Amino acid sequence: MDLDDLFPSKPGDPLVELAKQDLDPISIEELLARIEALKAEIARVEAHMNRAQAHRSAAEELFKK
């Protein structure tokens, strides 16, 4: 038994489930579509992180004064 099975990061974490998925039955076209979807999700998460960092920086600057 794998430790990840015993102590998952979060119950039903979609990233854990995604990483466990067997890729063998998936066609090349489906894999390419999956890659594009994952790239879009990465861009969305990075944009969110940038907004959060900008918000935090603005708050820190406000409370410095």
C-alpha positions, 0 to 999 in steps of 0.5 A: 500500500502506498502512503498516498493511499493512506494519507491523501492530500485532500479527500477526493483531490482531483489532481491526485485522481488525475495523476492515477488515471491510466493513460494507455486507453486514451488516444493521441488526440484525446491526450493532446486535448488533455494537455491543452486543457491542463495548460489552460488550467495552469494559466488560470491558476497563475493569473489567480496567483498574480492577482493574489500577490498584487492584492497582498502587496497592496495591503502590505504597502497600505499598512506600512504607512 
